[in-house]
């Protein structure tokens, strides 16, 4: 089974694409295949239901329908990126 991750940023294009790419690469090194979808933060509540994890680069206080949530800005800035990627791995590894 392939884990599904929804990656959200302000416009659903630039930063979410970078973060999604880094997540895929990190997890591929651990032999985990994931499917990522980029979206706008404002669209998360209507899209989140069929995902295993939500990662955002901006503040998100909406509903996640019991989907685990990881704040992914450290992946973009590099400060704390390894810890954040490991947090994502710990959520996804058993999916």
Biopython code that builds the backbone (N, CA, C, O; Angstrom):
import numpy as np
from Bio.PDB.StructureBuilder import StructureBuilder

atoms = [
    (1, "UNK", "N", (0.836, -1.186, 0.000)),
    (1, "UNK", "CA", (0.000, 0.000, 0.000)),
    (1, "UNK", "C", (0.882, 1.252, 0.000)),
    (1, "UNK", "O", (1.890, 1.307, 0.704)),
    (2, "UNK", "N", (0.504, 2.230, -0.774)),
    (2, "UNK", "CA", (1.238, 3.486, -0.863)),
    (2, "UNK", "C", (0.568, 4.508, 0.050)),
    (2, "UNK", "O", (-0.640, 4.735, -0.032)),
    (3, "UNK", "N", (1.364, 5.119, 0.916)),
    (3, "UNK", "CA", (0.828, 6.149, 1.804)),
    (3, "UNK", "C", (0.563, 7.419, 1.004)),
    (3, "UNK", "O", (1.292, 7.743, 0.067)),
    (4, "UNK", "N", (-0.486, 8.125, 1.387)),
    (4, "UNK", "CA", (-0.860, 9.358, 0.684)),
    (4, "UNK", "C", (-0.660, 10.561, 1.605)),
    (4, "UNK", "O", (-1.174, 10.599, 2.722)),
    (5, "UNK", "N", (0.104, 11.552, 1.108)),
    (5, "UNK", "CA", (0.395, 12.746, 1.890)),
    (5, "UNK", "C", (-0.117, 13.970, 1.147)),
    (5, "UNK", "O", (0.177, 14.159, -0.033)),
    (6, "UNK", "N", (-0.886, 14.799, 1.844)),
    (6, "UNK", "CA", (-1.354, 16.065, 1.289)),
    (6, "UNK", "C", (-0.410, 17.147, 1.797)),
    (6, "UNK", "O", (-0.246, 17.322, 3.004)),
    (7, "UNK", "N", (0.211, 17.874, 0.864)),
    (7, "UNK", "CA", (1.171, 18.926, 1.212)),
    (7, "UNK", "C", (0.557, 20.263, 0.814)),
    (7, "UNK", "O", (0.220, 20.481, -0.350)),
    (8, "UNK", "N", (0.414, 21.156, 1.791)),
    (8, "UNK", "CA", (-0.285, 22.418, 1.534)),
    (8, "UNK", "C", (0.591, 23.635, 1.827)),
    (8, "UNK", "O", (1.367, 23.654, 2.782)),
    (9, "UNK", "N", (0.441, 24.641, 0.980)),
    (9, "UNK", "CA", (1.085, 25.938, 1.193)),
    (9, "UNK", "C", (0.089, 27.016, 0.788)),
    (9, "UNK", "O", (-1.044, 26.706, 0.422)),
    (10, "UNK", "N", (0.498, 28.266, 0.849)),
    (10, "UNK", "CA", (-0.405, 29.376, 0.560)),
    (10, "UNK", "C", (-1.098, 29.270, -0.784)),
    (10, "UNK", "O", (-2.317, 29.422, -0.862)),
    (11, "UNK", "N", (-0.342, 29.012, -1.847)),
    (11, "UNK", "CA", (-0.920, 28.950, -3.187)),
    (11, "UNK", "C", (-0.971, 27.549, -3.778)),
    (11, "UNK", "O", (-1.494, 27.365, -4.877)),
    (12, "UNK", "N", (-0.442, 26.567, -3.076)),
    (12, "UNK", "CA", (-0.495, 25.189, -3.560)),
    (12, "UNK", "C", (0.471, 24.890, -4.686)),
    (12, "UNK", "O", (0.301, 23.903, -5.402)),
    (13, "UNK", "N", (1.499, 25.740, -4.859)),
    (13, "UNK", "CA", (2.412, 25.537, -5.973)),
    (13, "UNK", "C", (3.865, 25.448, -5.511)),
    (13, "UNK", "O", (4.436, 24.358, -5.459)),
    (14, "UNK", "N", (4.455, 26.573, -5.181)),
    (14, "UNK", "CA", (5.899, 26.664, -4.999)),
    (14, "UNK", "C", (6.444, 25.886, -3.801)),
    (14, "UNK", "O", (7.119, 24.871, -3.972)),
    (15, "UNK", "N", (6.155, 26.355, -2.604)),
    (15, "UNK", "CA", (6.790, 25.722, -1.441)),
    (15, "UNK", "C", (6.281, 24.305, -1.209)),
    (15, "UNK", "O", (7.039, 23.447, -0.757)),
    (16, "UNK", "N", (5.039, 24.050, -1.504)),
    (16, "UNK", "CA", (4.524, 22.688, -1.301)),
    (16, "UNK", "C", (5.193, 21.702, -2.259)),
    (16, "UNK", "O", (5.372, 20.535, -1.912)),
    (17, "UNK", "N", (5.559, 22.150, -3.447)),
    (17, "UNK", "CA", (6.246, 21.284, -4.410)),
    (17, "UNK", "C", (7.636, 20.931, -3.905)),
    (17, "UNK", "O", (8.058, 19.779, -4.000)),
    (18, "UNK", "N", (8.351, 21.917, -3.368)),
    (18, "UNK", "CA", (9.692, 21.681, -2.824)),
    (18, "UNK", "C", (9.621, 20.712, -1.640)),
    (18, "UNK", "O", (10.397, 19.760, -1.560)),
    (19, "UNK", "N", (8.696, 20.963, -0.738)),
    (19, "UNK", "CA", (8.551, 20.118, 0.450)),
    (19, "UNK", "C", (8.144, 18.698, 0.055)),
    (19, "UNK", "O", (8.689, 17.732, 0.589)),
    (20, "UNK", "N", (7.204, 18.561, -0.862)),
    (20, "UNK", "CA", (6.765, 17.233, -1.312)),
    (20, "UNK", "C", (7.932, 16.453, -1.905)),
    (20, "UNK", "O", (8.073, 15.257, -1.650)),
    (21, "UNK", "N", (8.760, 17.116, -2.689)),
    (21, "UNK", "CA", (9.914, 16.471, -3.306)),
    (21, "UNK", "C", (10.900, 15.973, -2.253)),
    (21, "UNK", "O", (11.419, 14.862, -2.364)),
    (22, "UNK", "N", (11.157, 16.782, -1.245)),
    (22, "UNK", "CA", (12.089, 16.395, -0.184)),
    (22, "UNK", "C", (11.531, 15.244, 0.648)),
    (22, "UNK", "O", (12.277, 14.357, 1.063)),
    (23, "UNK", "N", (10.223, 15.258, 0.891)),
    (23, "UNK", "CA", (9.590, 14.159, 1.633)),
    (23, "UNK", "C", (9.718, 12.858, 0.848)),
    (23, "UNK", "O", (10.109, 11.831, 1.404)),
    (24, "UNK", "N", (9.392, 12.898, -0.436)),
    (24, "UNK", "CA", (9.481, 11.694, -1.275)),
    (24, "UNK", "C", (10.893, 11.133, -1.287)),
    (24, "UNK", "O", (11.088, 9.926, -1.152)),
    (25, "UNK", "N", (11.873, 12.007, -1.448)),
    (25, "UNK", "CA", (13.267, 11.585, -1.497)),
    (25, "UNK", "C", (13.704, 10.960, -0.169)),
    (25, "UNK", "O", (14.332, 9.902, -0.158)),
    (26, "UNK", "N", (13.375, 11.610, 0.939)),
    (26, "UNK", "CA", (13.730, 11.112, 2.264)),
    (26, "UNK", "C", (13.121, 9.736, 2.507)),
    (26, "UNK", "O", (13.802, 8.820, 2.967)),
    (27, "UNK", "N", (11.836, 9.596, 2.195)),
    (27, "UNK", "CA", (11.155, 8.323, 2.436)),
    (27, "UNK", "C", (11.610, 7.239, 1.454)),
    (27, "UNK", "O", (11.651, 6.062, 1.812)),
    (28, "UNK", "N", (11.948, 7.622, 0.232)),
    (28, "UNK", "CA", (12.460, 6.648, -0.747)),
    (28, "UNK", "C", (13.762, 6.035, -0.240)),
    (28, "UNK", "O", (14.009, 4.847, -0.445)),
    (29, "UNK", "N", (14.599, 6.843, 0.424)),
    (29, "UNK", "CA", (15.848, 6.335, 1.007)),
    (29, "UNK", "C", (15.573, 5.309, 2.102)),
    (29, "UNK", "O", (16.450, 4.519, 2.452)),
    (30, "UNK", "N", (14.370, 5.321, 2.636)),
    (30, "UNK", "CA", (13.963, 4.363, 3.671)),
    (30, "UNK", "C", (13.048, 3.281, 3.086)),
    (30, "UNK", "O", (12.372, 2.558, 3.818)),
    (31, "UNK", "N", (13.043, 3.186, 1.752)),
    (31, "UNK", "CA", (12.241, 2.196, 1.034)),
    (31, "UNK", "C", (10.741, 2.324, 1.261)),
    (31, "UNK", "O", (10.021, 1.327, 1.312)),
    (32, "UNK", "N", (10.282, 3.558, 1.395)),
    (32, "UNK", "CA", (8.856, 3.822, 1.545)),
    (32, "UNK", "C", (8.404, 4.667, 0.363)),
    (32, "UNK", "O", (8.956, 5.735, 0.101)),
    (33, "UNK", "N", (7.401, 4.179, -0.340)),
    (33, "UNK", "CA", (6.851, 4.913, -1.470)),
    (33, "UNK", "C", (5.618, 5.676, -1.013)),
    (33, "UNK", "O", (4.725, 5.116, -0.376)),
    (34, "UNK", "N", (5.581, 6.956, -1.347)),
    (34, "UNK", "CA", (4.420, 7.768, -0.997)),
    (34, "UNK", "C", (3.921, 8.501, -2.229)),
    (34, "UNK", "O", (4.663, 8.760, -3.176)),
    (35, "UNK", "N", (2.663, 8.818, -2.180)),
    (35, "UNK", "CA", (2.034, 9.646, -3.206)),
    (35, "UNK", "C", (1.742, 10.987, -2.547)),
    (35, "UNK", "O", (1.085, 11.044, -1.508)),
    (36, "UNK", "N", (2.232, 12.067, -3.154)),
    (36, "UNK", "CA", (1.960, 13.388, -2.588)),
    (36, "UNK", "C", (1.078, 14.191, -3.535)),
    (36, "UNK", "O", (1.130, 14.036, -4.755)),
    (37, "UNK", "N", (0.274, 15.046, -2.937)),
    (37, "UNK", "CA", (-0.564, 15.963, -3.687)),
    (37, "UNK", "C", (-0.377, 17.334, -3.064)),
    (37, "UNK", "O", (-0.456, 17.482, -1.844)),
    (38, "UNK", "N", (-0.129, 18.339, -3.896)),
    (38, "UNK", "CA", (0.017, 19.699, -3.403)),
    (38, "UNK", "C", (-1.329, 20.424, -3.517)),
    (38, "UNK", "O", (-2.099, 20.206, -4.453)),
    (39, "UNK", "N", (-1.583, 21.290, -2.536)),
    (39, "UNK", "CA", (-2.832, 22.043, -2.528)),
    (39, "UNK", "C", (-2.653, 23.353, -1.785)),
    (39, "UNK", "O", (-1.627, 23.577, -1.142)),
    (40, "UNK", "N", (-3.654, 24.214, -1.877)),
    (40, "UNK", "CA", (-3.681, 25.462, -1.120)),
    (40, "UNK", "C", (-4.144, 25.167, 0.302)),
    (40, "UNK", "O", (-4.951, 24.265, 0.523)),
    (41, "UNK", "N", (-3.633, 25.928, 1.262)),
    (41, "UNK", "CA", (-4.063, 25.751, 2.650)),
    (41, "UNK", "C", (-5.573, 25.839, 2.788)),
    (41, "UNK", "O", (-6.173, 25.067, 3.537)),
    (42, "UNK", "N", (-6.197, 26.776, 2.070)),
    (42, "UNK", "CA", (-7.644, 26.970, 2.206)),
    (42, "UNK", "C", (-8.456, 25.790, 1.664)),
    (42, "UNK", "O", (-9.637, 25.657, 1.984)),
    (43, "UNK", "N", (-7.834, 24.930, 0.846)),
    (43, "UNK", "CA", (-8.542, 23.783, 0.280)),
    (43, "UNK", "C", (-8.383, 22.499, 1.107)),
    (43, "UNK", "O", (-9.016, 21.485, 0.810)),
    (44, "UNK", "N", (-7.543, 22.546, 2.134)),
    (44, "UNK", "CA", (-7.272, 21.345, 2.935)),
    (44, "UNK", "C", (-8.545, 20.698, 3.494)),
    (44, "UNK", "O", (-8.725, 19.493, 3.324)),
    (45, "UNK", "N", (-9.433, 21.452, 4.153)),
    (45, "UNK", "CA", (-10.602, 20.790, 4.760)),
    (45, "UNK", "C", (-11.441, 19.974, 3.768)),
    (45, "UNK", "O", (-12.029, 18.960, 4.143)),
    (46, "UNK", "N", (-11.496, 20.407, 2.527)),
    (46, "UNK", "CA", (-12.317, 19.683, 1.552)),
    (46, "UNK", "C", (-11.562, 18.532, 0.881)),
    (46, "UNK", "O", (-12.174, 17.726, 0.181)),
    (47, "UNK", "N", (-10.258, 18.444, 1.080)),
    (47, "UNK", "CA", (-9.461, 17.412, 0.413)),
    (47, "UNK", "C", (-8.838, 16.382, 1.351)),
    (47, "UNK", "O", (-8.462, 15.298, 0.905)),
    (48, "UNK", "N", (-8.725, 16.691, 2.617)),
    (48, "UNK", "CA", (-7.904, 15.913, 3.552)),
    (48, "UNK", "C", (-8.414, 14.498, 3.823)),
    (48, "UNK", "O", (-7.620, 13.629, 4.185)),
    (49, "UNK", "N", (-9.667, 14.250, 3.666)),
    (49, "UNK", "CA", (-10.286, 13.005, 4.131)),
    (49, "UNK", "C", (-9.630, 11.711, 3.629)),
    (49, "UNK", "O", (-9.603, 10.729, 4.371)),
    (50, "UNK", "N", (-9.111, 11.673, 2.418)),
    (50, "UNK", "CA", (-8.558, 10.433, 1.883)),
    (50, "UNK", "C", (-7.041, 10.333, 1.976)),
    (50, "UNK", "O", (-6.417, 9.586, 1.223)),
    (51, "UNK", "N", (-6.449, 11.084, 2.898)),
    (51, "UNK", "CA", (-4.989, 11.092, 3.047)),
    (51, "UNK", "C", (-4.564, 10.491, 4.382)),
    (51, "UNK", "O", (-5.344, 10.423, 5.332)),
    (52, "UNK", "N", (-3.307, 10.057, 4.428)),
    (52, "UNK", "CA", (-2.744, 9.471, 5.643)),
    (52, "UNK", "C", (-2.040, 10.506, 6.511)),
    (52, "UNK", "O", (-1.826, 10.287, 7.704)),
    (53, "UNK", "N", (-1.674, 11.654, 5.895)),
    (53, "UNK", "CA", (-0.922, 12.685, 6.612)),
    (53, "UNK", "C", (-1.096, 14.021, 5.912)),
    (53, "UNK", "O", (-1.198, 14.088, 4.687)),
    (54, "UNK", "N", (-1.129, 15.088, 6.709)),
    (54, "UNK", "CA", (-1.134, 16.449, 6.196)),
    (54, "UNK", "C", (0.170, 17.113, 6.609)),
    (54, "UNK", "O", (0.549, 17.077, 7.779)),
    (55, "UNK", "N", (0.865, 17.727, 5.631)),
    (55, "UNK", "CA", (2.067, 18.504, 5.901)),
    (55, "UNK", "C", (1.823, 19.891, 5.322)),
    (55, "UNK", "O", (1.442, 20.019, 4.158)),
    (56, "UNK", "N", (2.040, 20.939, 6.133)),
    (56, "UNK", "CA", (1.836, 22.298, 5.632)),
    (56, "UNK", "C", (3.094, 23.127, 5.834)),
    (56, "UNK", "O", (3.901, 22.857, 6.724)),
    (57, "UNK", "N", (3.246, 24.151, 4.984)),
    (57, "UNK", "CA", (4.357, 25.084, 5.162)),
    (57, "UNK", "C", (3.886, 26.362, 5.843)),
    (57, "UNK", "O", (4.702, 27.210, 6.204)),
    (58, "UNK", "N", (2.599, 26.502, 6.017)),
    (58, "UNK", "CA", (2.033, 27.661, 6.697)),
    (58, "UNK", "C", (1.217, 27.217, 7.894)),
    (58, "UNK", "O", (0.991, 26.025, 8.102)),
    (59, "UNK", "N", (0.780, 28.187, 8.676)),
    (59, "UNK", "CA", (-0.053, 27.876, 9.826)),
    (59, "UNK", "C", (-1.395, 27.320, 9.353)),
    (59, "UNK", "O", (-2.021, 27.863, 8.444)),
    (60, "UNK", "N", (-1.816, 26.248, 9.975)),
    (60, "UNK", "CA", (-3.105, 25.651, 9.626)),
    (60, "UNK", "C", (-3.851, 25.324, 10.902)),
    (60, "UNK", "O", (-3.346, 24.609, 11.767)),
    (61, "UNK", "N", (-5.049, 25.852, 11.009)),
    (61, "UNK", "CA", (-5.864, 25.610, 12.197)),
    (61, "UNK", "C", (-7.229, 25.041, 11.831)),
    (61, "UNK", "O", (-8.155, 25.060, 12.643)),
    (62, "UNK", "N", (-7.350, 24.540, 10.615)),
    (62, "UNK", "CA", (-8.613, 23.971, 10.163)),
    (62, "UNK", "C", (-8.783, 22.539, 10.625)),
    (62, "UNK", "O", (-7.974, 22.019, 11.393)),
    (63, "UNK", "N", (-9.827, 21.918, 10.158)),
    (63, "UNK", "CA", (-10.124, 20.536, 10.523)),
    (63, "UNK", "C", (-9.338, 19.568, 9.650)),
    (63, "UNK", "O", (-9.211, 19.762, 8.441)),
    (64, "UNK", "N", (-8.815, 18.527, 10.281)),
    (64, "UNK", "CA", (-8.051, 17.515, 9.545)),
    (64, "UNK", "C", (-8.763, 16.172, 9.511)),
    (64, "UNK", "O", (-8.213, 15.204, 8.985)),
    (65, "UNK", "N", (-9.965, 16.087, 10.056)),
    (65, "UNK", "CA", (-10.748, 14.843, 10.056)),
    (65, "UNK", "C", (-9.932, 13.671, 10.596)),
    (65, "UNK", "O", (-9.940, 12.583, 10.019)),
    (66, "UNK", "N", (-9.228, 13.897, 11.704)),
    (66, "UNK", "CA", (-8.417, 12.882, 12.385)),
    (66, "UNK", "C", (-7.205, 12.419, 11.584)),
    (66, "UNK", "O", (-6.619, 11.386, 11.905)),
    (67, "UNK", "N", (-6.822, 13.157, 10.560)),
    (67, "UNK", "CA", (-5.602, 12.858, 9.805)),
    (67, "UNK", "C", (-4.445, 13.521, 10.551)),
    (67, "UNK", "O", (-4.531, 14.701, 10.890)),
    (68, "UNK", "N", (-3.350, 12.771, 10.815)),
    (68, "UNK", "CA", (-2.196, 13.380, 11.499)),
    (68, "UNK", "C", (-1.676, 14.587, 10.713)),
    (68, "UNK", "O", (-1.761, 14.633, 9.486)),
    (69, "UNK", "N", (-1.132, 15.567, 11.457)),
    (69, "UNK", "CA", (-0.674, 16.822, 10.870)),
    (69, "UNK", "C", (0.756, 17.122, 11.320)),
    (69, "UNK", "O", (1.069, 17.043, 12.508)),
    (70, "UNK", "N", (1.616, 17.464, 10.367)),
    (70, "UNK", "CA", (2.996, 17.854, 10.664)),
    (70, "UNK", "C", (3.247, 19.214, 10.020)),
    (70, "UNK", "O", (2.966, 19.411, 8.838)),
    (71, "UNK", "N", (3.774, 20.143, 10.801)),
    (71, "UNK", "CA", (4.145, 21.456, 10.262)),
    (71, "UNK", "C", (5.478, 21.291, 9.526)),
    (71, "UNK", "O", (6.492, 20.971, 10.145)),
    (72, "UNK", "N", (5.477, 21.507, 8.217)),
    (72, "UNK", "CA", (6.627, 21.193, 7.384)),
    (72, "UNK", "C", (7.554, 22.338, 7.033)),
    (72, "UNK", "O", (8.455, 22.149, 6.216)),
    (73, "UNK", "N", (7.378, 23.521, 7.614)),
    (73, "UNK", "CA", (8.242, 24.645, 7.285)),
    (73, "UNK", "C", (9.729, 24.338, 7.509)),
    (73, "UNK", "O", (10.553, 24.801, 6.720)),
    (74, "UNK", "N", (10.109, 23.580, 8.547)),
    (74, "UNK", "CA", (11.527, 23.255, 8.718)),
    (74, "UNK", "C", (12.138, 22.532, 7.507)),
    (74, "UNK", "O", (13.334, 22.667, 7.247)),
    (75, "UNK", "N", (11.342, 21.782, 6.783)),
    (75, "UNK", "CA", (11.854, 21.093, 5.590)),
    (75, "UNK", "C", (12.250, 22.127, 4.535)),
    (75, "UNK", "O", (13.197, 21.915, 3.778)),
    (76, "UNK", "N", (11.542, 23.214, 4.490)),
    (76, "UNK", "CA", (11.815, 24.278, 3.529)),
    (76, "UNK", "C", (13.020, 25.115, 3.955)),
    (76, "UNK", "O", (13.877, 25.440, 3.134)),
    (77, "UNK", "N", (13.081, 25.461, 5.234)),
    (77, "UNK", "CA", (14.158, 26.331, 5.723)),
    (77, "UNK", "C", (15.450, 25.571, 6.006)),
    (77, "UNK", "O", (16.537, 26.146, 5.969)),
    (78, "UNK", "N", (15.323, 24.280, 6.288)),
    (78, "UNK", "CA", (16.501, 23.480, 6.634)),
    (78, "UNK", "C", (16.752, 23.425, 8.131)),
    (78, "UNK", "O", (17.479, 22.549, 8.598)),
    (79, "UNK", "N", (16.170, 24.335, 8.889)),
    (79, "UNK", "CA", (16.358, 24.377, 10.340)),
    (79, "UNK", "C", (15.387, 23.401, 10.989)),
    (79, "UNK", "O", (14.185, 23.659, 11.047)),
    (80, "UNK", "N", (15.906, 22.283, 11.476)),
    (80, "UNK", "CA", (15.061, 21.253, 12.069)),
    (80, "UNK", "C", (14.466, 20.299, 11.052)),
    (80, "UNK", "O", (13.549, 19.542, 11.371)),
    (81, "UNK", "N", (14.981, 20.326, 9.827)),
    (81, "UNK", "CA", (14.414, 19.500, 8.749)),
    (81, "UNK", "C", (14.509, 18.008, 9.055)),
    (81, "UNK", "O", (13.546, 17.273, 8.835)),
    (82, "UNK", "N", (15.642, 17.555, 9.555)),
    (82, "UNK", "CA", (15.831, 16.122, 9.817)),
    (82, "UNK", "C", (14.813, 15.623, 10.845)),
    (82, "UNK", "O", (14.240, 14.545, 10.688)),
    (83, "UNK", "N", (14.597, 16.408, 11.884)),
    (83, "UNK", "CA", (13.623, 16.044, 12.915)),
    (83, "UNK", "C", (12.211, 15.977, 12.334)),
    (83, "UNK", "O", (11.452, 15.058, 12.644)),
    (84, "UNK", "N", (11.864, 16.943, 11.499)),
    (84, "UNK", "CA", (10.537, 16.972, 10.877)),
    (84, "UNK", "C", (10.355, 15.806, 9.926)),
    (84, "UNK", "O", (9.296, 15.179, 9.912)),
    (85, "UNK", "N", (11.375, 15.506, 9.130)),
    (85, "UNK", "CA", (11.292, 14.363, 8.211)),
    (85, "UNK", "C", (11.163, 13.053, 8.977)),
    (85, "UNK", "O", (10.439, 12.154, 8.549)),
    (86, "UNK", "N", (11.857, 12.938, 10.102)),
    (86, "UNK", "CA", (11.729, 11.737, 10.927)),
    (86, "UNK", "C", (10.338, 11.631, 11.544)),
    (86, "UNK", "O", (9.808, 10.530, 11.693)),
    (87, "UNK", "N", (9.744, 12.765, 11.904)),
    (87, "UNK", "CA", (8.374, 12.767, 12.412)),
    (87, "UNK", "C", (7.412, 12.247, 11.344)),
    (87, "UNK", "O", (6.518, 11.453, 11.636)),
    (88, "UNK", "N", (7.604, 12.702, 10.105)),
    (88, "UNK", "CA", (6.784, 12.233, 8.977)),
    (88, "UNK", "C", (6.986, 10.735, 8.784)),
    (88, "UNK", "O", (6.023, 9.992, 8.597)),
    (89, "UNK", "N", (8.232, 10.298, 8.830)),
    (89, "UNK", "CA", (8.539, 8.866, 8.684)),
    (89, "UNK", "C", (7.809, 8.056, 9.758)),
    (89, "UNK", "O", (7.230, 7.013, 9.454)),
    (90, "UNK", "N", (7.829, 8.517, 10.985)),
    (90, "UNK", "CA", (7.182, 7.775, 12.075)),
    (90, "UNK", "C", (5.690, 7.661, 11.903)),
    (90, "UNK", "O", (5.093, 6.674, 12.331)),
    (91, "UNK", "N", (5.072, 8.653, 11.282)),
    (91, "UNK", "CA", (3.624, 8.584, 11.013)),
    (91, "UNK", "C", (3.338, 7.630, 9.863)),
    (91, "UNK", "O", (2.373, 6.867, 9.914)),
    (92, "UNK", "N", (4.177, 7.669, 8.819)),
    (92, "UNK", "CA", (3.920, 6.943, 7.569)),
    (92, "UNK", "C", (4.410, 5.496, 7.561)),
    (92, "UNK", "O", (3.858, 4.669, 6.835)),
    (93, "UNK", "N", (5.419, 5.179, 8.342)),
    (93, "UNK", "CA", (6.074, 3.865, 8.227)),
    (93, "UNK", "C", (5.150, 2.664, 8.379)),
    (93, "UNK", "O", (5.425, 1.603, 7.818)),
    (94, "UNK", "N", (4.085, 2.809, 9.111)),
    (94, "UNK", "CA", (3.179, 1.670, 9.342)),
    (94, "UNK", "C", (1.931, 1.711, 8.473)),
    (94, "UNK", "O", (1.011, 0.918, 8.676)),
    (95, "UNK", "N", (1.887, 2.617, 7.515)),
    (95, "UNK", "CA", (0.709, 2.735, 6.635)),
    (95, "UNK", "C", (0.748, 1.691, 5.536)),
    (95, "UNK", "O", (-0.157, 1.637, 4.703)),
]
sb = StructureBuilder()
sb.init_structure("model")
sb.init_model(0)
sb.init_chain("A")
sb.init_seg("    ")
for serial, (resi, resn, name, xyz) in enumerate(atoms, 1):
    if name == "N":
        sb.init_residue(resn, " ", resi, " ")
    sb.init_atom(name, np.array(xyz, "f"), 0.0, 1.0, " ", f" {name:<3s}", serial, name[0])
structure = sb.get_structure()
